[in-house]
């Protein structure tokens, strides 16, 4: 699935031609979503761009930590993952490069637009910016999809974005931080969204009450998970299963103590099948998003609603009006309210179905990767790039 050969754009169009824009993405990883949620959105956006006739090239380093961990997860055998990825994303592939031998002149020759994700190494971000200063044939954007602008501002401030034409920030709060701190002069809010080619309602046999998909991580929400998921599940006697990575031994013990099953890592493209097997799911944002970055949901919210599964959220402020609070999902202010709302969805299947249908409607109308590509095309127009797709 990975391509190691070098190629010019005329060889890699969606249909072998070169009618659309020529776009280069520098990403952390395309194939691996091991603790790497941005891969979800990138896959959908790149698929959408290619479907519109744009010519897209994706580059990622050989030694990304996400791929390394995925290989370790499968004891060195990536073939099943490659096969599954190819089945769900037949149009997608990437070029893996060695950092020391990356030839930017060659890779960016003929590009119209270059997008560099913020999980790239600081020196590479700077190198690409320097290349842009001496090459006016393309436009260059930095893509920020993380909370580090708040939790690690010294890291984000160390990126040299002086050669960039602007920043794509996945929330209005982050956009404001870039402007306030002077990290960039032009910043657009570009939220994540659901890839509805993959995330869609599926028929399935119900195997449990509630499924939660998320990583344990760095204790950023362990207390919230206890209050809004583990304790209500135990009190109500619900059948619950959790999927994700970075669960240390004590976290597994916590799950066992609450009678919750642990499914480990699962490829993101199989998540719709998991959603189809449970009655509802929950969204428990990490503390940085809840407290410092209101208005930014994780991509799991978009994906869950796209699969038409009822959703209950622990407190977060939809400051940017992305959804209809109380209609697209329910919000529980504390653990006691979460128990009541879980009980409500279990008891009233009609209400659960109406909730799921409303959330699904909002995603289809406003929050698909197609919507985001439309927004990106508008940004390209502002930057003077002609869309021939």
C-alpha positions as a Markdown table, in Angstrom:
| # | Residue | x | y | z |
|---|---|---|---|---|
| 1 | Unk | 0.0 | 0.0 | 0.0 |
| 2 | Unk | 2.9 | 2.4 | 0.7 |
| 3 | Unk | 4.7 | 3.6 | -2.5 |
| 4 | Unk | 8.4 | 3.9 | -2.2 |
| 5 | Unk | 9.0 | 5.2 | -5.8 |
| 6 | Unk | 9.1 | 8.8 | -6.6 |
| 7 | Unk | 6.7 | 10.3 | -9.1 |
| 8 | Unk | 5.6 | 13.4 | -10.9 |
| 9 | Unk | 2.1 | 14.6 | -10.5 |
| 10 | Unk | 1.1 | 13.7 | -14.0 |
| 11 | Unk | 1.5 | 10.0 | -13.0 |
| 12 | Unk | -0.7 | 10.1 | -10.0 |
| 13 | Unk | -4.0 | 11.8 | -10.7 |
| 14 | Unk | -7.3 | 10.4 | -9.6 |
| 15 | Unk | -7.9 | 9.2 | -13.2 |
| 16 | Unk | -4.4 | 9.4 | -14.5 |
| 17 | Unk | -4.9 | 13.0 | -15.7 |
| 18 | Unk | -3.9 | 16.4 | -14.3 |
| 19 | Unk | -7.1 | 18.4 | -14.6 |
| 20 | Unk | -7.5 | 19.3 | -10.9 |
| 21 | Unk | -5.3 | 21.0 | -8.4 |
| 22 | Unk | -2.0 | 19.3 | -7.5 |
| 23 | Unk | -1.9 | 18.9 | -3.7 |
| 24 | Unk | 0.8 | 17.6 | -1.4 |
| 25 | Unk | 0.1 | 16.5 | 2.2 |
| 26 | Unk | 2.9 | 16.0 | 4.7 |
| 27 | Unk | 1.4 | 13.9 | 7.4 |
| 28 | Unk | 2.5 | 11.9 | 10.4 |
| 29 | Unk | 0.8 | 8.8 | 9.0 |
| 30 | Unk | -2.0 | 8.0 | 6.6 |
| 31 | Unk | -2.4 | 4.2 | 7.2 |
| 32 | Unk | -1.9 | 4.1 | 11.0 |
| 33 | Unk | -4.5 | 5.5 | 13.3 |
| 34 | Unk | -2.8 | 4.1 | 16.4 |
| 35 | Unk | -3.3 | 7.0 | 18.9 |
| 36 | Unk | -3.4 | 9.2 | 15.8 |
| 37 | Unk | -6.9 | 10.5 | 15.3 |
| 38 | Unk | -6.0 | 13.0 | 12.6 |
| 39 | Unk | -5.6 | 10.1 | 10.2 |
| 40 | Unk | -9.4 | 9.6 | 10.3 |
| 41 | Unk | -10.0 | 13.1 | 8.9 |
| 42 | Unk | -7.1 | 13.1 | 6.4 |
| 43 | Unk | -8.3 | 9.8 | 4.9 |
| 44 | Unk | -11.8 | 11.3 | 4.3 |
| 45 | Unk | -10.5 | 14.6 | 3.0 |
| 46 | Unk | -8.0 | 13.1 | 0.6 |
| 47 | Unk | -10.5 | 10.6 | -0.7 |
| 48 | Unk | -12.9 | 13.4 | -1.4 |
| 49 | Unk | -10.3 | 15.5 | -3.1 |
| 50 | Unk | -9.4 | 12.6 | -5.4 |
| 51 | Unk | -13.0 | 11.9 | -6.2 |
| 52 | Unk | -13.3 | 15.5 | -7.5 |
| 53 | Unk | -10.4 | 14.9 | -9.8 |
| 54 | Unk | -7.6 | 16.6 | -7.8 |
| 55 | Unk | -4.2 | 15.2 | -8.0 |
| 56 | Unk | -3.0 | 14.3 | -4.4 |
| 57 | Unk | 0.3 | 13.1 | -3.1 |
| 58 | Unk | 0.8 | 12.1 | 0.5 |
| 59 | Unk | 4.2 | 11.9 | 2.2 |
| 60 | Unk | 5.0 | 10.4 | 5.6 |
| 61 | Unk | 8.2 | 9.5 | 7.5 |
| 62 | Unk | 9.4 | 5.9 | 7.7 |
| 63 | Unk | 9.9 | 6.2 | 11.5 |
| 64 | Unk | 6.6 | 7.7 | 12.6 |
| 65 | Unk | 5.7 | 6.6 | 16.2 |
| 66 | Unk | 2.2 | 5.7 | 15.2 |
| 67 | Unk | 3.4 | 3.1 | 12.6 |
| 68 | Unk | 6.0 | 1.8 | 15.0 |
| 69 | Unk | 3.4 | 1.1 | 17.6 |
| 70 | Unk | 1.1 | -0.4 | 15.1 |
| 71 | Unk | 3.8 | -2.8 | 14.1 |
| 72 | Unk | 4.5 | -3.7 | 17.7 |
| 73 | Unk | 0.7 | -4.2 | 18.2 |
| 74 | Unk | 0.7 | -6.8 | 15.5 |
| 75 | Unk | 4.0 | -8.4 | 16.4 |
| 76 | Unk | 5.7 | -7.2 | 13.3 |
| 77 | Unk | 3.0 | -8.3 | 10.8 |
| 78 | Unk | 1.4 | -5.3 | 9.1 |
| 79 | Unk | 0.0 | -7.3 | 6.2 |
| 80 | Unk | -3.5 | -7.8 | 7.7 |
| 81 | Unk | -3.6 | -4.0 | 8.4 |
| 82 | Unk | -2.5 | -3.2 | 4.9 |
| 83 | Unk | -5.0 | -5.5 | 3.4 |
| 84 | Unk | -7.9 | -4.1 | 5.5 |
| 85 | Unk | -6.8 | -0.5 | 4.8 |
| 86 | Unk | -6.7 | -1.2 | 1.1 |
| 87 | Unk | -10.2 | -2.7 | 1.1 |
| 88 | Unk | -11.7 | 0.4 | 2.8 |
| 89 | Unk | -9.5 | 3.0 | 1.0 |
| 90 | Unk | -8.6 | 1.6 | -2.4 |
| 91 | Unk | -7.7 | 5.1 | -3.7 |
| 92 | Unk | -5.3 | 6.0 | -0.9 |
| 93 | Unk | -1.5 | 5.4 | -0.7 |
| 94 | Unk | 1.5 | 7.3 | 0.6 |
| 95 | Unk | 5.2 | 7.7 | 0.0 |
| 96 | Unk | 7.3 | 6.9 | 3.0 |
| 97 | Unk | 10.5 | 8.9 | 3.1 |
| 98 | Unk | 13.8 | 9.1 | 5.1 |
| 99 | Unk | 14.1 | 12.4 | 6.8 |
| 100 | Unk | 17.7 | 12.9 | 5.9 |
| 101 | Unk | 17.3 | 12.3 | 2.2 |
| 102 | Unk | 14.0 | 14.1 | 1.6 |
| 103 | Unk | 14.3 | 16.2 | -1.6 |
| 104 | Unk | 11.8 | 19.0 | -1.4 |
| 105 | Unk | 12.6 | 20.3 | -4.8 |
| 106 | Unk | 11.6 | 17.0 | -6.3 |
| 107 | Unk | 8.5 | 16.3 | -4.1 |
| 108 | Unk | 7.0 | 19.8 | -4.5 |
| 109 | Unk | 7.7 | 20.2 | -8.2 |
| 110 | Unk | 4.5 | 21.2 | -9.9 |
| 111 | Unk | 2.4 | 21.6 | -6.7 |
| 112 | Unk | -0.4 | 24.1 | -6.4 |
| 113 | Unk | -1.1 | 23.6 | -2.7 |
| 114 | Unk | 0.9 | 22.0 | 0.2 |
| 115 | Unk | -0.6 | 21.2 | 3.6 |
| 116 | Unk | 1.8 | 20.3 | 6.5 |
| 117 | Unk | 0.3 | 18.7 | 9.6 |
| 118 | Unk | 1.5 | 19.9 | 13.0 |
| 119 | Unk | 2.7 | 16.4 | 14.0 |
| 120 | Unk | 5.6 | 16.8 | 11.6 |
| 121 | Unk | 9.1 | 17.4 | 13.0 |
| 122 | Unk | 9.8 | 21.1 | 13.8 |
| 123 | Unk | 12.8 | 21.2 | 11.5 |
| 124 | Unk | 10.8 | 19.7 | 8.6 |
| 125 | Unk | 8.1 | 22.3 | 9.1 |
| 126 | Unk | 10.8 | 25.0 | 8.9 |
| 127 | Unk | 12.4 | 23.5 | 5.9 |
| 128 | Unk | 9.2 | 23.4 | 3.9 |
| 129 | Unk | 8.5 | 27.1 | 4.9 |
| 130 | Unk | 12.0 | 28.1 | 3.7 |
| 131 | Unk | 11.4 | 26.3 | 0.4 |
| 132 | Unk | 8.1 | 28.2 | 0.0 |
| 133 | Unk | 9.9 | 31.6 | 0.4 |
| 134 | Unk | 12.0 | 30.9 | -2.7 |
| 135 | Unk | 9.2 | 29.1 | -4.7 |
| 136 | Unk | 6.1 | 31.1 | -5.4 |
| 137 | Unk | 4.4 | 28.5 | -7.6 |
| 138 | Unk | 2.4 | 27.0 | -4.7 |
| 139 | Unk | 0.6 | 28.0 | -1.6 |
| 140 | Unk | 1.6 | 26.5 | 1.8 |
| 141 | Unk | -0.7 | 25.9 | 4.8 |
| 142 | Unk | 0.0 | 24.5 | 8.3 |
| 143 | Unk | -2.7 | 22.3 | 9.8 |
| 144 | Unk | -3.2 | 22.3 | 13.6 |
| 145 | Unk | -5.5 | 19.6 | 15.0 |
| 146 | Unk | -4.3 | 19.3 | 18.6 |
| 147 | Unk | -4.5 | 21.1 | 22.0 |
| 148 | Unk | -0.8 | 21.9 | 22.2 |
| 149 | Unk | -1.3 | 25.5 | 21.4 |
| 150 | Unk | -2.7 | 25.7 | 24.9 |
| 151 | Unk | -1.0 | 22.9 | 26.8 |
| 152 | Unk | 2.5 | 23.2 | 25.2 |
| 153 | Unk | 2.6 | 26.8 | 23.7 |
| 154 | Unk | 6.4 | 26.8 | 23.9 |
| 155 | Unk | 6.4 | 23.8 | 21.5 |
| 156 | Unk | 4.0 | 25.3 | 19.0 |
| 157 | Unk | 5.7 | 28.7 | 19.2 |
| 158 | Unk | 8.9 | 27.1 | 18.2 |
| 159 | Unk | 7.6 | 26.3 | 14.7 |
| 160 | Unk | 8.8 | 28.7 | 12.1 |
| 161 | Unk | 5.7 | 29.5 | 10.1 |
| 162 | Unk | 7.1 | 32.7 | 8.5 |
| 163 | Unk | 7.2 | 31.0 | 5.1 |
| 164 | Unk | 3.6 | 29.8 | 5.3 |
| 165 | Unk | 0.6 | 31.4 | 3.6 |
| 166 | Unk | -1.7 | 30.6 | 6.5 |
| 167 | Unk | -2.9 | 28.1 | 9.1 |
| 168 | Unk | -5.9 | 25.7 | 9.2 |
| 169 | Unk | -7.0 | 25.5 | 12.8 |
| 170 | Unk | -9.5 | 22.9 | 13.9 |
| 171 | Unk | -11.4 | 25.3 | 16.2 |
| 172 | Unk | -12.1 | 29.0 | 16.6 |
| 173 | Unk | -10.2 | 29.1 | 20.0 |
| 174 | Unk | -7.1 | 27.8 | 18.3 |
| 175 | Unk | -7.4 | 30.2 | 15.5 |
| 176 | Unk | -7.6 | 33.1 | 18.0 |
| 177 | Unk | -4.5 | 31.8 | 19.8 |
| 178 | Unk | -2.4 | 31.9 | 16.5 |
| 179 | Unk | -3.5 | 35.5 | 15.9 |
| 180 | Unk | -3.0 | 36.7 | 19.5 |
| 181 | Unk | 0.4 | 35.2 | 19.8 |
| 182 | Unk | 1.5 | 36.3 | 16.4 |
| 183 | Unk | 2.3 | 32.8 | 15.2 |
| 184 | Unk | 0.5 | 33.5 | 11.9 |
| 185 | Unk | -1.2 | 36.4 | 10.2 |
| 186 | Unk | -3.8 | 34.4 | 8.2 |
| 187 | Unk | -5.7 | 31.6 | 10.1 |
| 188 | Unk | -8.9 | 29.8 | 9.1 |
| 189 | Unk | -11.1 | 27.7 | 11.3 |
| 190 | Unk | -11.3 | 24.2 | 9.6 |
| 191 | Unk | -13.1 | 21.8 | 11.8 |
| 192 | Unk | -12.7 | 18.0 | 11.5 |
| 193 | Unk | -15.7 | 16.1 | 10.1 |
| 194 | Unk | -17.0 | 12.6 | 9.3 |
| 195 | Unk | -15.9 | 10.5 | 6.3 |
| 196 | Unk | -19.4 | 9.4 | 5.4 |
| 197 | Unk | -18.1 | 6.9 | 2.8 |
| 198 | Unk | -16.9 | 4.8 | 5.7 |
| 199 | Unk | -18.9 | 6.2 | 8.7 |
| 200 | Unk | -22.6 | 5.4 | 8.0 |
| 201 | Unk | -25.4 | 3.5 | 9.6 |
| 202 | Unk | -25.0 | -0.3 | 9.4 |
| 203 | Unk | -27.4 | -3.1 | 10.4 |
| 204 | Unk | -26.0 | -5.2 | 13.2 |
| 205 | Unk | -27.1 | -7.5 | 16.0 |
| 206 | Unk | -27.1 | -5.7 | 19.3 |
| 207 | Unk | -24.4 | -7.3 | 21.6 |
| 208 | Unk | -24.4 | -4.7 | 24.4 |
| 209 | Unk | -25.8 | -1.5 | 25.8 |
| 210 | Unk | -22.9 | 1.0 | 25.5 |
| 211 | Unk | -19.6 | 1.2 | 23.6 |
| 212 | Unk | -16.9 | 3.7 | 24.2 |
| 213 | Unk | -14.0 | 4.2 | 21.8 |
| 214 | Unk | -11.0 | 6.2 | 23.0 |
| 215 | Unk | -7.5 | 6.0 | 24.4 |
| 216 | Unk | -6.6 | 6.1 | 28.0 |
| 217 | Unk | -3.6 | 8.4 | 27.4 |
| 218 | Unk | -2.0 | 10.5 | 30.0 |
| 219 | Unk | -4.6 | 10.5 | 32.8 |
| 220 | Unk | -6.2 | 13.5 | 31.1 |
| 221 | Unk | -9.7 | 12.2 | 31.7 |
| 222 | Unk | -9.5 | 9.2 | 34.1 |
| 223 | Unk | -11.6 | 10.9 | 36.7 |
| 224 | Unk | -14.2 | 11.9 | 34.1 |
| 225 | Unk | -14.3 | 8.4 | 32.7 |
| 226 | Unk | -15.1 | 7.1 | 36.2 |
| 227 | Unk | -17.8 | 9.6 | 36.8 |
| 228 | Unk | -19.5 | 9.7 | 33.4 |
| 229 | Unk | -19.0 | 6.1 | 32.2 |
| 230 | Unk | -17.7 | 3.5 | 34.6 |
| 231 | Unk | -19.8 | 4.3 | 37.6 |
| 232 | Unk | -23.1 | 4.8 | 35.7 |
| 233 | Unk | -22.5 | 1.5 | 33.8 |
| 234 | Unk | -21.9 | -0.4 | 37.0 |
| 235 | Unk | -24.9 | 1.2 | 38.9 |
| 236 | Unk | -27.3 | 0.4 | 36.0 |
| 237 | Unk | -25.9 | -3.0 | 35.3 |
| 238 | Unk | -25.3 | -2.2 | 31.7 |
| 239 | Unk | -23.2 | -4.3 | 29.3 |
| 240 | Unk | -20.3 | -2.0 | 28.2 |
| 241 | Unk | -17.2 | -2.5 | 26.1 |
| 242 | Unk | -14.3 | -0.2 | 25.6 |
| 243 | Unk | -11.8 | 0.0 | 22.7 |
| 244 | Unk | -8.6 | 2.0 | 22.5 |
| 245 | Unk | -4.8 | 2.0 | 23.2 |
| 246 | Unk | -2.4 | 3.2 | 25.8 |
| 247 | Unk | -4.2 | 1.4 | 28.6 |
| 248 | Unk | -1.7 | 0.6 | 31.4 |
| 249 | Unk | -2.1 | -2.3 | 33.7 |
| 250 | Unk | -4.0 | -0.3 | 36.4 |
| 251 | Unk | -6.4 | 1.0 | 33.8 |
| 252 | Unk | -7.3 | -2.6 | 32.7 |
| 253 | Unk | -7.8 | -3.4 | 36.4 |
| 254 | Unk | -10.2 | -0.5 | 36.7 |
| 255 | Unk | -12.2 | -1.8 | 33.7 |
| 256 | Unk | -12.3 | -5.3 | 35.2 |
| 257 | Unk | -13.4 | -3.9 | 38.6 |
| 258 | Unk | -16.3 | -2.2 | 36.9 |
| 259 | Unk | -17.2 | -5.3 | 34.8 |
| 260 | Unk | -16.4 | -3.6 | 31.6 |
| 261 | Unk | -14.9 | -5.5 | 28.7 |
| 262 | Unk | -11.8 | -4.3 | 26.9 |
| 263 | Unk | -11.4 | -4.8 | 23.2 |
| 264 | Unk | -8.0 | -3.2 | 22.7 |
| 265 | Unk | -7.1 | -1.4 | 19.5 |
| 266 | Unk | -9.3 | -1.7 | 16.5 |
| 267 | Unk | -8.8 | -0.1 | 13.0 |
| 268 | Unk | -10.9 | 3.1 | 12.8 |
| 269 | Unk | -12.6 | 2.0 | 9.6 |
| 270 | Unk | -14.2 | -0.9 | 11.6 |
| 271 | Unk | -15.7 | 1.4 | 14.2 |
| 272 | Unk | -19.0 | 1.7 | 12.3 |
| 273 | Unk | -19.5 | -2.0 | 12.8 |
| 274 | Unk | -18.9 | -1.6 | 16.5 |
| 275 | Unk | -21.4 | 1.2 | 16.7 |
| 276 | Unk | -24.0 | -1.0 | 15.0 |
| 277 | Unk | -23.7 | -3.6 | 17.8 |
| 278 | Unk | -24.5 | -1.3 | 20.7 |
| 279 | Unk | -27.5 | 0.8 | 21.8 |
| 280 | Unk | -25.6 | 4.1 | 22.4 |
| 281 | Unk | -22.2 | 5.7 | 23.0 |
| 282 | Unk | -20.8 | 8.6 | 25.0 |
| 283 | Unk | -18.3 | 11.4 | 24.5 |
| 284 | Unk | -15.9 | 12.2 | 27.3 |
| 285 | Unk | -13.6 | 14.9 | 26.2 |
| 286 | Unk | -10.1 | 15.3 | 27.6 |
| 287 | Unk | -9.6 | 18.0 | 30.1 |
| 288 | Unk | -7.7 | 20.4 | 27.8 |
| 289 | Unk | -10.7 | 20.4 | 25.3 |
| 290 | Unk | -13.3 | 20.8 | 28.0 |
| 291 | Unk | -11.6 | 23.6 | 30.0 |
| 292 | Unk | -9.3 | 25.4 | 27.7 |
| 293 | Unk | -10.6 | 24.8 | 24.2 |
| 294 | Unk | -14.4 | 24.9 | 24.3 |
| 295 | Unk | -16.2 | 24.5 | 21.1 |
| 296 | Unk | -13.9 | 21.8 | 19.7 |
| 297 | Unk | -15.4 | 18.2 | 19.8 |
| 298 | Unk | -13.2 | 15.3 | 19.0 |
| 299 | Unk | -13.7 | 13.6 | 15.6 |
| 300 | Unk | -15.5 | 10.8 | 17.5 |
| 301 | Unk | -18.6 | 13.0 | 17.9 |
| 302 | Unk | -18.8 | 13.5 | 14.1 |
| 303 | Unk | -18.2 | 9.8 | 13.4 |
| 304 | Unk | -20.7 | 8.6 | 16.0 |
| 305 | Unk | -23.5 | 10.8 | 14.7 |
| 306 | Unk | -22.7 | 9.8 | 11.1 |
| 307 | Unk | -23.3 | 6.2 | 12.2 |
| 308 | Unk | -26.7 | 7.2 | 13.6 |
| 309 | Unk | -26.0 | 5.9 | 17.1 |
| 310 | Unk | -27.5 | 7.9 | 20.1 |
| 311 | Unk | -24.9 | 9.9 | 21.9 |
| 312 | Unk | -24.6 | 11.3 | 25.4 |
| 313 | Unk | -21.8 | 13.8 | 26.2 |
| 314 | Unk | -20.2 | 14.8 | 29.5 |
| 315 | Unk | -20.0 | 18.6 | 29.8 |
| 316 | Unk | -18.5 | 20.5 | 26.9 |
| 317 | Unk | -19.5 | 23.9 | 25.5 |
| 318 | Unk | -20.5 | 23.9 | 21.8 |
| 319 | Unk | -19.4 | 27.5 | 21.6 |
| 320 | Unk | -19.3 | 27.5 | 17.8 |
| 321 | Unk | -22.8 | 26.1 | 17.3 |
| 322 | Unk | -21.8 | 23.0 | 15.4 |
| 323 | Unk | -24.7 | 21.0 | 16.7 |
| 324 | Unk | -28.2 | 21.4 | 18.2 |
| 325 | Unk | -27.8 | 20.7 | 22.0 |
| 326 | Unk | -30.5 | 18.5 | 23.3 |
| 327 | Unk | -31.6 | 17.4 | 19.8 |
| 328 | Unk | -28.4 | 16.0 | 18.2 |
| 329 | Unk | -27.1 | 14.5 | 21.4 |
| 330 | Unk | -27.7 | 14.7 | 25.1 |
| 331 | Unk | -25.5 | 16.4 | 27.7 |
| 332 | Unk | -25.1 | 15.2 | 31.3 |
| 333 | Unk | -23.8 | 17.7 | 33.8 |
| 334 | Unk | -22.6 | 15.1 | 36.3 |
| 335 | Unk | -22.5 | 11.4 | 37.0 |
| 336 | Unk | -26.0 | 11.3 | 38.4 |
| 337 | Unk | -27.5 | 13.0 | 35.4 |
| 338 | Unk | -25.5 | 10.6 | 33.1 |
| 339 | Unk | -27.2 | 7.7 | 34.9 |
| 340 | Unk | -30.6 | 9.2 | 34.3 |
| 341 | Unk | -30.0 | 9.8 | 30.6 |
| 342 | Unk | -28.5 | 6.3 | 30.0 |
| 343 | Unk | -31.6 | 4.9 | 31.7 |
| 344 | Unk | -33.8 | 7.1 | 29.5 |
| 345 | Unk | -32.2 | 5.9 | 26.3 |
| 346 | Unk | -32.4 | 2.2 | 27.3 |
| 347 | Unk | -36.1 | 2.6 | 28.3 |
| 348 | Unk | -37.4 | 4.8 | 25.5 |
| 349 | Unk | -36.2 | 3.3 | 22.2 |
| 350 | Unk | -38.3 | 5.8 | 20.3 |
| 351 | Unk | -36.6 | 8.8 | 21.9 |
| 352 | Unk | -33.2 | 7.1 | 21.3 |
| 353 | Unk | -34.1 | 6.7 | 17.6 |
| 354 | Unk | -35.2 | 10.3 | 17.2 |
| 355 | Unk | -32.0 | 11.5 | 18.9 |
| 356 | Unk | -29.9 | 9.5 | 16.5 |
| 357 | Unk | -31.8 | 10.6 | 13.5 |
| 358 | Unk | -31.4 | 14.3 | 14.4 |
| 359 | Unk | -27.6 | 14.0 | 14.9 |
| 360 | Unk | -27.3 | 12.1 | 11.7 |
| 361 | Unk | -29.2 | 14.8 | 9.8 |
| 362 | Unk | -26.9 | 17.5 | 11.2 |
| 363 | Unk | -23.7 | 15.7 | 10.2 |
| 364 | Unk | -25.0 | 15.0 | 6.7 |
| 365 | Unk | -25.9 | 18.7 | 6.2 |
| 366 | Unk | -22.9 | 20.4 | 7.8 |
| 367 | Unk | -20.1 | 18.1 | 8.9 |
| 368 | Unk | -18.9 | 15.8 | 6.2 |
| 369 | Unk | -15.5 | 15.7 | 4.6 |
| 370 | Unk | -17.2 | 16.9 | 1.5 |
| 371 | Unk | -18.3 | 20.0 | 3.4 |
| 372 | Unk | -14.7 | 20.6 | 4.6 |
| 373 | Unk | -13.3 | 20.2 | 1.1 |
| 374 | Unk | -15.8 | 22.9 | 0.0 |
| 375 | Unk | -14.4 | 25.1 | 2.7 |
| 376 | Unk | -10.9 | 24.3 | 1.6 |
| 377 | Unk | -11.7 | 25.3 | -1.9 |
| 378 | Unk | -12.9 | 28.6 | -0.7 |
| 379 | Unk | -9.6 | 29.1 | 1.2 |
| 380 | Unk | -7.7 | 28.2 | -2.0 |
| 381 | Unk | -9.7 | 30.8 | -3.9 |
| 382 | Unk | -8.7 | 33.4 | -1.3 |
| 383 | Unk | -5.1 | 32.4 | -1.8 |
| 384 | Unk | -5.4 | 32.8 | -5.6 |
| 385 | Unk | -5.4 | 29.0 | -6.4 |
| 386 | Unk | -7.7 | 28.1 | -9.2 |
| 387 | Unk | -9.9 | 25.0 | -8.7 |
| 388 | Unk | -10.0 | 23.1 | -11.9 |
| 389 | Unk | -11.5 | 20.0 | -10.3 |
